[in-house]
Amino acid sequence: MFHLLWMCIIGLVAGALAKLIMPGKDPGGMLVTMLLGIAGSLVAGFLGRSLGLYQAGEGAGLIMSVVGAILLLAAYRMMSRKAA
């Protein structure tokens, strides 16, 4: 249970770092970027466990969380441009 909470906290930080790495105007602002960071952290943890990089119950590290957040932020920007 605590690993999920820890992944969410790391995800908030990862979302903020992803926003610093990928500056620009996001349709949802900083809140959506931080939520994408949480999702990126969860996705990075899931993929890491699937690939055998992490053990069960072990969350993704900060670097992989930032990578996951950047990928989701880029996908979100592409989707929001197509919708507009």
MODELLER restraints for C-alpha pairs under 7 A, 6 or more apart:
rsr = mdl.restraints
at = mdl.atoms
rsr.add(forms.Gaussian(group=physical.xy_distance, feature=features.Distance(at['CA:3:A'], at['CA:57:A']), mean=6.39, stdev=0.5))
rsr.add(forms.Gaussian(group=physical.xy_distance, feature=features.Distance(at['CA:3:A'], at['CA:58:A']), mean=6.73, stdev=0.5))
rsr.add(forms.Gaussian(group=physical.xy_distance, feature=features.Distance(at['CA:3:A'], at['CA:59:A']), mean=6.24, stdev=0.5))
rsr.add(forms.Gaussian(group=physical.xy_distance, feature=features.Distance(at['CA:7:A'], at['CA:41:A']), mean=6.09, stdev=0.5))
rsr.add(forms.Gaussian(group=physical.xy_distance, feature=features.Distance(at['CA:7:A'], at['CA:42:A']), mean=6.59, stdev=0.5))
rsr.add(forms.Gaussian(group=physical.xy_distance, feature=features.Distance(at['CA:7:A'], at['CA:59:A']), mean=6.00, stdev=0.5))
rsr.add(forms.Gaussian(group=physical.xy_distance, feature=features.Distance(at['CA:8:A'], at['CA:38:A']), mean=5.18, stdev=0.5))
rsr.add(forms.Gaussian(group=physical.xy_distance, feature=features.Distance(at['CA:10:A'], at['CA:62:A']), mean=6.37, stdev=0.5))
rsr.add(forms.Gaussian(group=physical.xy_distance, feature=features.Distance(at['CA:11:A'], at['CA:37:A']), mean=4.55, stdev=0.5))
rsr.add(forms.Gaussian(group=physical.xy_distance, feature=features.Distance(at['CA:11:A'], at['CA:38:A']), mean=3.76, stdev=0.5))
rsr.add(forms.Gaussian(group=physical.xy_distance, feature=features.Distance(at['CA:11:A'], at['CA:40:A']), mean=6.74, stdev=0.5))
rsr.add(forms.Gaussian(group=physical.xy_distance, feature=features.Distance(at['CA:11:A'], at['CA:41:A']), mean=4.97, stdev=0.5))
rsr.add(forms.Gaussian(group=physical.xy_distance, feature=features.Distance(at['CA:11:A'], at['CA:65:A']), mean=6.34, stdev=0.5))
rsr.add(forms.Gaussian(group=physical.xy_distance, feature=features.Distance(at['CA:12:A'], at['CA:34:A']), mean=5.08, stdev=0.5))
rsr.add(forms.Gaussian(group=physical.xy_distance, feature=features.Distance(at['CA:12:A'], at['CA:37:A']), mean=5.59, stdev=0.5))
rsr.add(forms.Gaussian(group=physical.xy_distance, feature=features.Distance(at['CA:12:A'], at['CA:38:A']), mean=5.66, stdev=0.5))
rsr.add(forms.Gaussian(group=physical.xy_distance, feature=features.Distance(at['CA:14:A'], at['CA:37:A']), mean=5.25, stdev=0.5))
rsr.add(forms.Gaussian(group=physical.xy_distance, feature=features.Distance(at['CA:14:A'], at['CA:62:A']), mean=6.60, stdev=0.5))
rsr.add(forms.Gaussian(group=physical.xy_distance, feature=features.Distance(at['CA:14:A'], at['CA:65:A']), mean=5.78, stdev=0.5))
rsr.add(forms.Gaussian(group=physical.xy_distance, feature=features.Distance(at['CA:14:A'], at['CA:66:A']), mean=4.57, stdev=0.5))
rsr.add(forms.Gaussian(group=physical.xy_distance, feature=features.Distance(at['CA:14:A'], at['CA:69:A']), mean=6.46, stdev=0.5))
rsr.add(forms.Gaussian(group=physical.xy_distance, feature=features.Distance(at['CA:15:A'], at['CA:33:A']), mean=5.48, stdev=0.5))
rsr.add(forms.Gaussian(group=physical.xy_distance, feature=features.Distance(at['CA:15:A'], at['CA:34:A']), mean=4.29, stdev=0.5))
rsr.add(forms.Gaussian(group=physical.xy_distance, feature=features.Distance(at['CA:15:A'], at['CA:36:A']), mean=6.29, stdev=0.5))
rsr.add(forms.Gaussian(group=physical.xy_distance, feature=features.Distance(at['CA:15:A'], at['CA:37:A']), mean=3.66, stdev=0.5))
rsr.add(forms.Gaussian(group=physical.xy_distance, feature=features.Distance(at['CA:15:A'], at['CA:38:A']), mean=6.89, stdev=0.5))
rsr.add(forms.Gaussian(group=physical.xy_distance, feature=features.Distance(at['CA:15:A'], at['CA:66:A']), mean=6.78, stdev=0.5))
rsr.add(forms.Gaussian(group=physical.xy_distance, feature=features.Distance(at['CA:15:A'], at['CA:69:A']), mean=5.86, stdev=0.5))
rsr.add(forms.Gaussian(group=physical.xy_distance, feature=features.Distance(at['CA:16:A'], at['CA:34:A']), mean=6.06, stdev=0.5))
rsr.add(forms.Gaussian(group=physical.xy_distance, feature=features.Distance(at['CA:17:A'], at['CA:66:A']), mean=6.70, stdev=0.5))
rsr.add(forms.Gaussian(group=physical.xy_distance, feature=features.Distance(at['CA:18:A'], at['CA:66:A']), mean=5.88, stdev=0.5))
rsr.add(forms.Gaussian(group=physical.xy_distance, feature=features.Distance(at['CA:18:A'], at['CA:69:A']), mean=6.11, stdev=0.5))
rsr.add(forms.Gaussian(group=physical.xy_distance, feature=features.Distance(at['CA:18:A'], at['CA:70:A']), mean=5.34, stdev=0.5))
rsr.add(forms.Gaussian(group=physical.xy_distance, feature=features.Distance(at['CA:19:A'], at['CA:33:A']), mean=6.75, stdev=0.5))
rsr.add(forms.Gaussian(group=physical.xy_distance, feature=features.Distance(at['CA:26:A'], at['CA:77:A']), mean=6.99, stdev=0.5))
rsr.add(forms.Gaussian(group=physical.xy_distance, feature=features.Distance(at['CA:33:A'], at['CA:73:A']), mean=6.94, stdev=0.5))
rsr.add(forms.Gaussian(group=physical.xy_distance, feature=features.Distance(at['CA:36:A'], at['CA:69:A']), mean=5.85, stdev=0.5))
rsr.add(forms.Gaussian(group=physical.xy_distance, feature=features.Distance(at['CA:36:A'], at['CA:72:A']), mean=6.34, stdev=0.5))
rsr.add(forms.Gaussian(group=physical.xy_distance, feature=features.Distance(at['CA:36:A'], at['CA:73:A']), mean=6.52, stdev=0.5))
rsr.add(forms.Gaussian(group=physical.xy_distance, feature=features.Distance(at['CA:37:A'], at['CA:69:A']), mean=4.54, stdev=0.5))
rsr.add(forms.Gaussian(group=physical.xy_distance, feature=features.Distance(at['CA:40:A'], at['CA:65:A']), mean=5.69, stdev=0.5))
rsr.add(forms.Gaussian(group=physical.xy_distance, feature=features.Distance(at['CA:40:A'], at['CA:68:A']), mean=4.17, stdev=0.5))
rsr.add(forms.Gaussian(group=physical.xy_distance, feature=features.Distance(at['CA:40:A'], at['CA:69:A']), mean=4.20, stdev=0.5))
rsr.add(forms.Gaussian(group=physical.xy_distance, feature=features.Distance(at['CA:40:A'], at['CA:72:A']), mean=6.36, stdev=0.5))
rsr.add(forms.Gaussian(group=physical.xy_distance, feature=features.Distance(at['CA:41:A'], at['CA:60:A']), mean=6.42, stdev=0.5))
rsr.add(forms.Gaussian(group=physical.xy_distance, feature=features.Distance(at['CA:41:A'], at['CA:65:A']), mean=4.24, stdev=0.5))
rsr.add(forms.Gaussian(group=physical.xy_distance, feature=features.Distance(at['CA:41:A'], at['CA:68:A']), mean=6.18, stdev=0.5))
rsr.add(forms.Gaussian(group=physical.xy_distance, feature=features.Distance(at['CA:41:A'], at['CA:69:A']), mean=6.80, stdev=0.5))
rsr.add(forms.Gaussian(group=physical.xy_distance, feature=features.Distance(at['CA:43:A'], at['CA:68:A']), mean=6.66, stdev=0.5))
rsr.add(forms.Gaussian(group=physical.xy_distance, feature=features.Distance(at['CA:44:A'], at['CA:60:A']), mean=5.87, stdev=0.5))
rsr.add(forms.Gaussian(group=physical.xy_distance, feature=features.Distance(at['CA:44:A'], at['CA:64:A']), mean=6.01, stdev=0.5))
rsr.add(forms.Gaussian(group=physical.xy_distance, feature=features.Distance(at['CA:44:A'], at['CA:65:A']), mean=5.77, stdev=0.5))
rsr.add(forms.Gaussian(group=physical.xy_distance, feature=features.Distance(at['CA:44:A'], at['CA:68:A']), mean=5.58, stdev=0.5))
rsr.add(forms.Gaussian(group=physical.xy_distance, feature=features.Distance(at['CA:45:A'], at['CA:59:A']), mean=5.16, stdev=0.5))
rsr.add(forms.Gaussian(group=physical.xy_distance, feature=features.Distance(at['CA:45:A'], at['CA:60:A']), mean=4.38, stdev=0.5))
rsr.add(forms.Gaussian(group=physical.xy_distance, feature=features.Distance(at['CA:48:A'], at['CA:54:A']), mean=5.46, stdev=0.5))
rsr.add(forms.Gaussian(group=physical.xy_distance, feature=features.Distance(at['CA:48:A'], at['CA:60:A']), mean=6.93, stdev=0.5))
rsr.add(forms.Gaussian(group=physical.xy_distance, feature=features.Distance(at['CA:49:A'], at['CA:55:A']), mean=6.07, stdev=0.5))
rsr.add(forms.Gaussian(group=physical.xy_distance, feature=features.Distance(at['CA:49:A'], at['CA:56:A']), mean=6.71, stdev=0.5))
